[in-house]
Amino acid sequence: MTDARQQLRKELRRQRRQLSAAEQQQAAHSLCRLLSSQPIFRNSRHIACYLSNDGEIDLSPLMRKAWQLGKQIYLPVLNLRFHKRLWFAAYRDGDPLQPNRFGIPEPVVPFGQLRHPMQLDLVLTPLVAFDGQGNRLGMGGGFYDRSFAFLHHRNHWRRPHLLGTAHHFQQCTQPLPAQSWDVPLSGISTDREILLTPRVNASN
């Protein structure tokens, strides 16, 4: 099964890297139009995004929309001192950035200014593959699962919502095997549709 997951990662990463700049831009604007009209976005004030890398769908148009609506955007910061968990830094366009150990730009802020994952309303998570049940296949580092493991112990208050974002072709026709440590998503947003799970309506 591990080999199959690795092969799936390799193939879908290849496909999204092959998208042209125009295709990426069109997908980014389509996702923005779809997601910005949804209550899960409209009702959230503190929203974590990411800077696209390796062909991931670009959230820049959505971040600009959020700023126009007076929302606060955060970016993940990889802090290895805390068991490889993510913290989040407030971000505005033009803020200084520096590459982390994977070469992904992160905000340059003191640790005291970072926000704990529990303090967010909505977290938009990158992924490599997903299925119709909302299962997510990431890059394999487990950073999001470790950082949001506390959601396993919440039965009612489900904030923050975790919403995967991807190109539509990253959906698998066959169910992805879920691991015990996988944190369930509130849904998936692509450039073509939004799939939400029942837990969103129960806690939104």
C-alpha positions in Angstrom: 0.0 0.0 0.0 2.9 2.4 0.8 4.3 1.9 -2.7 0.9 2.6 -4.3 0.6 5.8 -2.3 4.0 6.9 -3.3 3.3 6.2 -7.0 0.0 8.1 -6.7 1.9 11.1 -5.2 4.4 11.0 -8.0 1.9 10.9 -10.8 -0.4 13.6 -9.5 2.5 15.9 -8.6 3.7 15.4 -12.2 0.3 16.3 -13.6 -0.1 19.5 -11.6 3.5 20.7 -12.4 2.7 20.3 -16.1 -0.2 22.9 -15.9 0.6 26.1 -17.8 0.7 29.5 -16.0 -2.6 30.3 -17.7 -4.2 27.1 -16.5 -3.0 27.7 -13.0 -4.3 31.2 -13.0 -7.7 30.1 -14.3 -8.0 27.4 -11.7 -7.0 29.8 -8.9 -9.7 32.3 -9.9 -12.3 29.6 -10.3 -11.6 28.3 -6.8 -11.8 31.8 -5.4 -15.2 32.4 -7.0 -16.6 29.2 -5.7 -15.2 29.3 -2.2 -15.6 33.0 -1.4 -19.4 32.6 -1.7 -19.6 29.7 0.8 -20.7 30.2 4.4 -17.6 28.3 5.6 -15.5 31.1 4.2 -17.9 34.0 4.8 -18.3 33.1 8.5 -14.6 32.7 9.1 -12.4 35.7 10.2 -9.1 34.0 10.9 -8.1 32.0 7.9 -4.9 30.0 7.3 -3.8 29.7 3.7 -0.5 28.6 2.1 1.8 29.9 -0.7 1.5 27.5 -3.6 4.5 25.2 -4.3 5.1 22.2 -6.6 2.1 22.9 -8.8 -0.4 23.3 -5.9 -3.5 25.3 -6.7 -2.8 29.0 -6.0 -4.7 30.7 -3.2 -3.5 34.3 -4.0 -6.9 35.5 -5.5 -8.7 34.1 -2.5 -6.3 35.8 -0.1 -6.9 39.1 -1.8 -10.6 38.6 -1.5 -10.3 37.8 2.2 -8.3 41.0 2.8 -11.0 43.0 1.0 -13.6 41.5 3.4 -11.5 42.5 6.4 -10.4 38.9 7.2 -7.0 38.0 8.7 -4.8 35.6 6.7 -2.2 33.4 8.2 0.6 31.2 6.7 2.0 28.1 8.3 5.4 28.2 10.0 7.3 24.9 10.5 8.6 24.8 14.0 10.8 21.8 14.6 11.2 22.6 18.3 7.5 21.6 18.8 7.5 18.0 17.5 7.2 19.0 13.8 4.0 20.9 14.3 2.8 23.9 12.5 2.1 27.3 14.0 0.6 30.2 12.0 1.8 33.8 11.3 -0.4 36.7 10.3 0.4 37.7 6.8 -0.2 40.6 4.4 1.0 40.9 0.9 4.6 42.2 0.9 5.5 41.0 4.4 9.1 39.6 4.6 9.5 35.8 3.9 12.3 33.3 4.2 12.5 29.7 3.0 12.0 26.9 5.5 13.9 23.6 5.4 11.8 22.5 2.3 12.5 25.8 0.5 8.9 27.0 1.0 8.7 30.7 2.0 7.5 31.5 5.5 6.8 34.8 7.3 9.6 36.2 9.4 8.1 36.8 12.8 9.1 36.2 16.5 7.7 33.1 18.0 5.6 35.1 20.4 3.6 36.5 17.5 2.7 33.0 16.1 -0.9 31.8 16.4 -1.8 28.3 17.7 -3.9 26.1 15.4 -6.7 26.2 17.9 -7.1 29.9 17.4 -8.0 29.7 13.7 -11.5 29.5 12.2 -10.7 28.0 8.8 -7.5 26.2 7.5 -7.0 25.7 3.8 -4.7 22.7 3.5 -2.8 21.6 0.3 -3.0 18.0 -0.7 -1.8 15.7 -3.4 -5.0 13.5 -3.8 -8.4 13.2 -2.3 -11.5 11.0 -2.6 -15.2 11.5 -2.5 -15.3 10.8 1.2 -13.0 13.7 2.0 -9.9 11.5 2.7 -6.7 13.4 2.0 -3.3 12.2 0.7 -0.6 14.8 1.5 3.1 14.9 0.9 3.8 12.4 3.6 5.3 14.6 6.3 2.3 14.5 8.6 2.6 18.1 9.6 -1.1 19.0 9.3 -2.2 15.7 11.0 0.1 16.3 14.0 -0.8 20.0 14.2 -4.6 19.4 14.2 -4.7 16.0 16.1 -6.7 17.7 18.8 -9.7 17.7 16.5 -10.0 13.9 17.1 -11.1 14.7 20.6 -13.8 17.2 19.8 -17.4 15.9 19.3 -19.3 19.2 19.0 -17.2 22.3 18.5 -15.2 21.5 15.3 -13.3 24.8 14.8 -11.1 25.2 13.0 -12.6 23.7 9.9 -10.0 22.0 7.7 -10.8 22.4 4.1 -8.5 20.7 1.5 -7.8 22.6 -1.7 -6.8 21.0 -5.0 -7.2 20.9 -8.8 -10.2 18.9 -9.8 -8.1 16.1 -11.4 -6.5 15.3 -8.0 -9.7 13.5 -7.0 -9.4 9.7 -7.0 -12.2 7.5 -8.2 -11.2 4.8 -5.7 -11.4 5.5 -1.9 -8.1 6.4 -0.3 -7.2 4.2 2.7 -7.6 6.3 5.9 -5.0 6.0 8.6 -5.8 6.2 12.3 -3.8 9.4 12.7 -5.5 11.1 9.7 -7.4 14.2 10.8 -10.8 14.3 8.9 -11.4 17.2 6.6 -14.5 19.4 6.7 -14.5 19.1 2.9 -12.6 19.8 -0.3 -12.6 22.8 -2.6 -11.4 22.5 -6.2 -11.6 24.8 -9.2 -14.9 23.0 -10.2 -16.8 22.1 -7.1 -16.9 22.2 -3.3 -17.6 19.0 -1.3 -18.6 19.6 2.3 -19.1 16.9 5.0 -22.0 16.9 7.4 -19.8 18.1 10.3 -19.7 21.6 8.7 -23.5 22.1 8.9 -23.4 20.8 12.5 -20.8 23.2 13.8 -20.8 26.2 11.4 
